[in-house]
Amino acid sequence: MFVSLNWLKNYVDIDQLSPKDLAEKITKSGIEVEGLERFASESTNVVVGYVESCEQHPDADKLNLCKVNVGDETLQIICGAPNIAQGQKVAVAKPGAVLPGNFKIKKAKLRGVESFGMICSLQELGVEEKFVPKEFASGIFVFPEDTEIGADVTELLNLDDIILELGLTPNRSDALSMLGVAYEVAALLDVPIRLPGTIYQTVEEKTKEHVSVSVEATEQNPYYGAFLLKDVKIGPSPLWMRNYLSAEGIRPINNVVDITNYVLLEYGQPLHAFDFDTFGSNEVVVRMAEQDEKLVTIDEQERTLTNEHLVITNGKEPVALAGVMGGANSEVSDDTTTVLLEAAYFDGQTVRKASKDFDLRSDASTRFEKGVDPARVKQAGERAVQLLQQYAGATVLDGVAETGELDLTEKQVTIWTSVINDRLGTAMSNEDIANILRKLNFNYEQDGETFIVSAPTRRQDIVIFEDMLEEVARIYGYDNLPFTLPSGGSQAGGLTKQQELKRHVKQFMEGAGLSETVTYSLTSKERAVELVSPEVAEEMVSTVSLAMPMSEEHSTLRLSILPEMLSSVAYNLARKQDNIAYYEIGSVFLSKEENVTEQPKETLRLAGALTGEWTTHPWQQEKKAVDFFVAKGILEALFESLNLDVTFTQAKVDGMHPGRTAQLFVSGRSIGFVGQVHPALQKKYDLKETYVFDVDFDYILANHENEPSFTQIPRYPSVTRDIALVVDESIPAGELQATITKAGGELVKSIQVFDVYQGEHLEQGKKSIAFSVFYQNPEQTLTDEEVEASYQAILTAVAEEHQAELRG
């Protein structure tokens, strides 16, 4: 909802506050002001001028030489607007004027003729083109004939207006009108509200003699009223009304349409004007449309209706889609002289159905959907009739052709001062409560601390005690409500050790190049038992299924994160995302019972999936595809950052490649696996070569010691020795590495495998594994004797435990 402050001033006195302070006060009352801006950029020294003469420029076909009276002087101005003419009153930027965009007006020569100023269009004065009346869209703006020469155009064109944008919650439909906002502001500022008049003159001729109204769909249209106006003169609406409509984001059209739009914004009640001469009959019938009935709306689109749409008809055919849009066959035009004005109450759900079906969201449909004030339906019609008589010269027939009746009963809510104080923690008196109700313009009956409040029909959101409690609280001022600090310890908030560790792991994974996923905890029965880690398979007896699943695809609690993650990988691969690296920290659900009667055990797992290229350097023509060692390396680096020793042992896991899968152990306990998905399972998921890992995150949380530590930078040089050992091909390199670490002693700081060889010059069934052993003593310089002693101890140990021989 846009609110023009200049328009609002007609109803309440808001000059006591700046626009910014008013916006803050409205926001603090519960209606958020989402924006505050000027209607147009500021301009200076622009006045109304009278074009005394207009002749063609002597040296230019498309320029005119004008003499313009600006009150205190007559200026010679050259103008190229196509609609400039003698006798017009126009906006003139005098020399020295500054237009929006810091455009300064100076004396200039155009084709050898001097020009002292500029005749302006609305666009040049900062008005957006979509709000400019069509007749002035491609030229200068022309003021009404009675406009004072020399007057400042800023006030005349409402250029100094400030617009508030209100973000309304669904329950505050009352604030979808200027009067609704006026009631709100009057309560906040404790000032009286000035309501517009609805008095007009009628002739003896009766409306009912010319129009009959009947409603067949009374549930969808409980009230319909029709006013009849003759001798209507179509023309521009008054300048002040055009200004207000533009400020509210509505383009002026003509006096009849503008007046219905003006009253829509003022009262929050949509109206519709029909050309009675083209209406087609003297009968108005409101009914549900027939299936596949046609209606051409005013946007020249043919609409195919259903029996769920409410229509206004002339007794034979539809002439309007109720509450949404009128029909082209009875649209008000420049030739209209007799107007049938509709003021009706339409069911919000029915209107919403039609506006949604035809994608015709409008200011009118929005207000019917949210709920209009039943007390203002007929009143809004009378206000429009008054304005049509005043600004369109209409002759108003006596009475209203109407049918139906609206419930105007005000809902009563009982409140008690003591209960309100107990809920809000305040110490308000009975007088304070009474004063708040007075500010809200709510009628009430008081008996001591008991108030029986009559909620006006404009406030349909007030039904129960809590609704009135909110009203009292916000008018009293949320800032004035007492508050206390929470009692308890004085320790500042922070992350737990588990939260810190979880955050560290997420940051590590994302730093390594993986993206986080959040997959469903529910999967299909078939997928629930795929890619289950060995330690989970040992603990689990059965899967846990939902009693009433929404679909078979999400019927069973997962035992592994990987199946749904692989499904996500496949989804993205199918959309040409070839290089994928995902991780997720999530729960799996274990049950030790065949027939589950207790809640399953919920444990956290860390899982990941990688496929495609890991690194790519096009300029160097280098690229590396994801392989087992990439996935393993990520986990090794993670465990190193957590200061946990992990070992990898070749393993067989269901659904995994038998030769490219390793099981993870920490302190002798299995905590997960890493490896390549089995080719058969890859094919099933429509994947390329994909590597995954699954780790018991709960175990990491429980066993990680978060003790701050550091390693001093060594001051003494290191020594590296390479060892190439020939062993049986069945012996894993990890076992040899563990033996070397143990036998080498404290001087061995790291061991790396850098070569594996099988083939020529080696016996069948043998392999050569080369290790690089890094020696360092942080206390002193190493000696050859120390390194040699360690080296010999390593050779002895590997020979005894693995029958390893030093390769010659």
Secondary structure in CASP SS format (residue, H / E / C, confidence):
PFRMAT SS
TARGET T0000
AUTHOR 0000-0000-0000
METHOD secondary structure of the structure
MODEL  1
M C 1.00
F E 1.00
V E 1.00
S E 1.00
L H 1.00
N H 1.00
W H 1.00
L H 1.00
K C 1.00
N C 1.00
Y C 1.00
V C 1.00
D C 1.00
I C 1.00
D C 1.00
Q C 1.00
L C 1.00
S C 1.00
P H 1.00
K H 1.00
D H 1.00
L H 1.00
A H 1.00
E H 1.00
K H 1.00
I H 1.00
T H 1.00
K H 1.00
S C 1.00
G C 1.00
I C 1.00
E E 1.00
V E 1.00
E E 1.00
G E 1.00
L E 1.00
E E 1.00
R E 1.00
F C 1.00
A C 1.00
S C 1.00
E C 1.00
S C 1.00
T E 1.00
N E 1.00
V E 1.00
V E 1.00
V E 1.00
G E 1.00
Y E 1.00
V E 1.00
E E 1.00
S E 1.00
C E 1.00
E E 1.00
Q E 1.00
H C 1.00
P C 1.00
D C 1.00
A C 1.00
D C 1.00
K C 1.00
L C 1.00
N E 1.00
L E 1.00
C E 1.00
K E 1.00
V E 1.00
N E 1.00
V C 1.00
G C 1.00
D C 1.00
E C 1.00
T E 1.00
L E 1.00
Q E 1.00
I E 1.00
I E 1.00
C E 1.00
G C 1.00
A C 1.00
P C 1.00
N C 1.00
I C 1.00
A C 1.00
Q C 1.00
G C 1.00
Q C 1.00
K E 1.00
V E 1.00
A E 1.00
V E 1.00
A E 1.00
K E 1.00
P E 1.00
G E 1.00
A E 1.00
V E 1.00
L E 1.00
P C 1.00
G C 1.00
N C 1.00
F E 1.00
K E 1.00
I C 1.00
K C 1.00
K C 1.00
A E 1.00
K E 1.00
L E 1.00
R C 1.00
G C 1.00
V E 1.00
E E 1.00
S E 1.00
F C 1.00
G C 1.00
M E 1.00
I E 1.00
C E 1.00
S C 1.00
L C 1.00
Q H 1.00
E H 1.00
L H 1.00
G C 1.00
V C 1.00
E C 1.00
E H 1.00
K H 1.00
F H 1.00
V C 1.00
P C 1.00
K H 1.00
E H 1.00
F H 1.00
A C 1.00
S C 1.00
G C 1.00
I C 1.00
F C 1.00
V E 1.00
F C 1.00
P C 1.00
E C 1.00
D C 1.00
T C 1.00
E C 1.00
I C 1.00
G C 1.00
A C 1.00
D E 1.00
V H 1.00
T H 1.00
E H 1.00
L H 1.00
L C 1.00
N C 1.00
L C 1.00
D C 1.00
D C 1.00
I E 1.00
I E 1.00
L E 1.00
E E 1.00
L E 1.00
G E 1.00
L C 1.00
T C 1.00
P C 1.00
N C 1.00
R C 1.00
S H 1.00
D H 1.00
A H 1.00
L C 1.00
S C 1.00
M H 1.00
L H 1.00
G H 1.00
V H 1.00
A H 1.00
Y H 1.00
E H 1.00
V H 1.00
A H 1.00
A H 1.00
L H 1.00
L H 1.00
D C 1.00
V C 1.00
P C 1.00
I C 1.00
R C 1.00
L C 1.00
P C 1.00
G C 1.00
T C 1.00
I C 1.00
Y C 1.00
Q C 1.00
T E 1.00
V E 1.00
E E 1.00
E E 1.00
K E 1.00
T H 1.00
K H 1.00
E H 1.00
H C 1.00
V C 1.00
S E 1.00
V E 1.00
S E 1.00
V E 1.00
E C 1.00
A C 1.00
T C 1.00
E C 1.00
Q C 1.00
N C 1.00
P C 1.00
Y E 1.00
Y E 1.00
G E 1.00
A E 1.00
F E 1.00
L E 1.00
L E 1.00
K E 1.00
D C 1.00
V C 1.00
K C 1.00
I C 1.00
G C 1.00
P C 1.00
S C 1.00
P C 1.00
L H 1.00
W H 1.00
M H 1.00
R H 1.00
N H 1.00
Y H 1.00
L H 1.00
S H 1.00
A H 1.00
E C 1.00
G C 1.00
I C 1.00
R C 1.00
P C 1.00
I C 1.00
N C 1.00
N H 1.00
V H 1.00
V H 1.00
D H 1.00
I H 1.00
T H 1.00
N H 1.00
Y H 1.00
V H 1.00
L H 1.00
L H 1.00
E H 1.00
Y H 1.00
G C 1.00
Q C 1.00
P C 1.00
L E 1.00
H E 1.00
A E 1.00
F E 1.00
D E 1.00
F H 1.00
D H 1.00
T H 1.00
F C 1.00
G C 1.00
S C 1.00
N C 1.00
E E 1.00
V E 1.00
V E 1.00
V E 1.00
R E 1.00
M E 1.00
A C 1.00
E C 1.00
Q C 1.00
D C 1.00
E C 1.00
K E 1.00
L E 1.00
V E 1.00
T E 1.00
I C 1.00
D C 1.00
E C 1.00
Q C 1.00
E E 1.00
R E 1.00
T E 1.00
L C 1.00
T C 1.00
N C 1.00
E C 1.00
H C 1.00
L E 1.00
V E 1.00
I E 1.00
T E 1.00
N C 1.00
G C 1.00
K C 1.00
E C 1.00
P E 1.00
V E 1.00
A E 1.00
L E 1.00
A C 1.00
G C 1.00
V C 1.00
M E 1.00
G E 1.00
G E 1.00
A H 1.00
N H 1.00
S H 1.00
E C 1.00
V C 1.00
S C 1.00
D C 1.00
D C 1.00
T C 1.00
T C 1.00
T C 1.00
V E 1.00
L E 1.00
L E 1.00
E E 1.00
A E 1.00
A E 1.00
Y E 1.00
F C 1.00
D C 1.00
G H 1.00
Q H 1.00
T H 1.00
V H 1.00
R H 1.00
K H 1.00
A H 1.00
S H 1.00
K H 1.00
D H 1.00
F C 1.00
D C 1.00
L C 1.00
R C 1.00
S C 1.00
D H 1.00
A H 1.00
S H 1.00
T H 1.00
R H 1.00
F H 1.00
E H 1.00
K H 1.00
G C 1.00
V C 1.00
D C 1.00
P H 1.00
A H 1.00
R H 1.00
V H 1.00
K H 1.00
Q H 1.00
A H 1.00
G H 1.00
E H 1.00
R H 1.00
A H 1.00
V H 1.00
Q H 1.00
L H 1.00
L H 1.00
Q H 1.00
Q H 1.00
Y H 1.00
A C 1.00
G C 1.00
A C 1.00
T E 1.00
V E 1.00
L E 1.00
D E 1.00
G C 1.00
V C 1.00
A E 1.00
E E 1.00
T E 1.00
G E 1.00
E C 1.00
L C 1.00
D C 1.00
L C 1.00
T C 1.00
E C 1.00
K E 1.00
Q E 1.00
V E 1.00
T E 1.00
I E 1.00
W E 1.00
T H 1.00
S H 1.00
V H 1.00
I H 1.00
N H 1.00
D H 1.00
R H 1.00
L H 1.00
G C 1.00
T C 1.00
A C 1.00
M C 1.00
S C 1.00
N H 1.00
E H 1.00
D H 1.00
I H 1.00
A H 1.00
N H 1.00
I H 1.00
L H 1.00
R H 1.00
K H 1.00
L C 1.00
N C 1.00
F C 1.00
N E 1.00
Y E 1.00
E E 1.00
Q E 1.00
D E 1.00
G C 1.00
E C 1.00
T E 1.00
F E 1.00
I E 1.00
V E 1.00
S E 1.00
A E 1.00
P C 1.00
T C 1.00
R C 1.00
R C 1.00
Q C 1.00
D C 1.00
I C 1.00
V C 1.00
I C 1.00
F H 1.00
E H 1.00
D H 1.00
M H 1.00
L H 1.00
E H 1.00
E H 1.00
V H 1.00
A H 1.00
R H 1.00
I H 1.00
Y H 1.00
G C 1.00
Y H 1.00
D H 1.00
N H 1.00
L C 1.00
P C 1.00
F C 1.00
T C 1.00
L C 1.00
P C 1.00
S C 1.00
G C 1.00
G C 1.00
S C 1.00
Q C 1.00
A C 1.00
G C 1.00
G C 1.00
L C 1.00
T C 1.00
K H 1.00
Q H 1.00
Q H 1.00
E H 1.00
L H 1.00
K H 1.00
R H 1.00
H H 1.00
V H 1.00
K H 1.00
Q H 1.00
F H 1.00
M H 1.00
E H 1.00
G H 1.00
A C 1.00
G C 1.00
L C 1.00
S E 1.00
E E 1.00
T C 1.00
V C 1.00
T C 1.00
Y C 1.00
S C 1.00
L E 1.00
T E 1.00
S C 1.00
K H 1.00
E H 1.00
R H 1.00
A H 1.00
V C 1.00
E C 1.00
L C 1.00
V C 1.00
S C 1.00
P H 1.00
E H 1.00
V H 1.00
A H 1.00
E H 1.00
E H 1.00
M C 1.00
V C 1.00
S E 1.00
T C 1.00
V C 1.00
S E 1.00
L C 1.00
A C 1.00
M C 1.00
P C 1.00
M C 1.00
S C 1.00
E H 1.00
E H 1.00
H H 1.00
S C 1.00
T E 1.00
L E 1.00
R C 1.00
L C 1.00
S C 1.00
I C 1.00
L H 1.00
P H 1.00
E H 1.00
M H 1.00
L H 1.00
S H 1.00
S H 1.00
V H 1.00
A H 1.00
Y H 1.00
N H 1.00
L H 1.00
A C 1.00
R C 1.00
K C 1.00
Q C 1.00
D C 1.00
N C 1.00
I E 1.00
A E 1.00
Y E 1.00
Y E 1.00
E E 1.00
I E 1.00
G E 1.00
S E 1.00
V E 1.00
F E 1.00
L E 1.00
S E 1.00
K C 1.00
E C 1.00
E C 1.00
N C 1.00
V C 1.00
T C 1.00
E C 1.00
Q C 1.00
P C 1.00
K E 1.00
E E 1.00
T E 1.00
L E 1.00
R E 1.00
L E 1.00
A E 1.00
G E 1.00
A E 1.00
L E 1.00
T E 1.00
G C 1.00
E E 1.00
W E 1.00
T E 1.00
T E 1.00
H E 1.00
P C 1.00
W C 1.00
Q C 1.00
Q C 1.00
E E 1.00
K E 1.00
K E 1.00
A E 1.00
V C 1.00
D C 1.00
F H 1.00
F H 1.00
V H 1.00
A H 1.00
K H 1.00
G H 1.00
I H 1.00
L H 1.00
E H 1.00
A H 1.00
L H 1.00
F H 1.00
E H 1.00
S H 1.00
L C 1.00
N C 1.00
L C 1.00
D C 1.00
V C 1.00
T E 1.00
F E 1.00
T E 1.00
Q E 1.00
A C 1.00
K C 1.00
V C 1.00
D C 1.00
G C 1.00
M E 1.00
H E 1.00
P E 1.00
G E 1.00
R E 1.00
T E 1.00
A E 1.00
Q E 1.00
L E 1.00
F E 1.00
V E 1.00
S C 1.00
G C 1.00
R E 1.00
S E 1.00
I E 1.00
G E 1.00
F E 1.00
V E 1.00
G E 1.00
Q E 1.00
V E 1.00
H C 1.00
P H 1.00
A H 1.00
L H 1.00
Q H 1.00
K H 1.00
K H 1.00
Y H 1.00
D C 1.00
L C 1.00
K C 1.00
E C 1.00
T E 1.00
Y E 1.00
V E 1.00
F E 1.00
D E 1.00
V E 1.00
D E 1.00
F H 1.00
D H 1.00
Y H 1.00
I H 1.00
L H 1.00
A H 1.00
N H 1.00
H C 1.00
E C 1.00
N C 1.00
E C 1.00
P C 1.00
S C 1.00
F C 1.00
T C 1.00
Q C 1.00
I C 1.00
P C 1.00
R C 1.00
Y C 1.00
P C 1.00
S C 1.00
V E 1.00
T E 1.00
R E 1.00
D E 1.00
I E 1.00
A E 1.00
L E 1.00
V E 1.00
V E 1.00
D E 1.00
E C 1.00
S C 1.00
I C 1.00
P C 1.00
A H 1.00
G H 1.00
E H 1.00
L H 1.00
Q H 1.00
A H 1.00
T H 1.00
I H 1.00
T H 1.00
K H 1.00
A H 1.00
G H 1.00
G C 1.00
E C 1.00
L C 1.00
V E 1.00
K E 1.00
S E 1.00
I E 1.00
Q E 1.00
V E 1.00
F E 1.00
D E 1.00
V E 1.00
Y E 1.00
Q C 1.00
G C 1.00
E C 1.00
H C 1.00
L C 1.00
E C 1.00
Q C 1.00
G C 1.00
K E 1.00
K E 1.00
S E 1.00
I E 1.00
A E 1.00
F E 1.00
S E 1.00
V E 1.00
F E 1.00
Y E 1.00
Q C 1.00
N C 1.00
P C 1.00
E C 1.00
Q C 1.00
T C 1.00
L C 1.00
T C 1.00
D H 1.00
E H 1.00
E H 1.00
V H 1.00
E H 1.00
A H 1.00
S H 1.00
Y H 1.00
Q H 1.00
A H 1.00
I H 1.00
L H 1.00
T H 1.00
A H 1.00
V H 1.00
A H 1.00
E H 1.00
E H 1.00
H H 1.00
Q C 1.00
A C 1.00
E E 1.00
L E 1.00
R C 1.00
G C 1.00
END
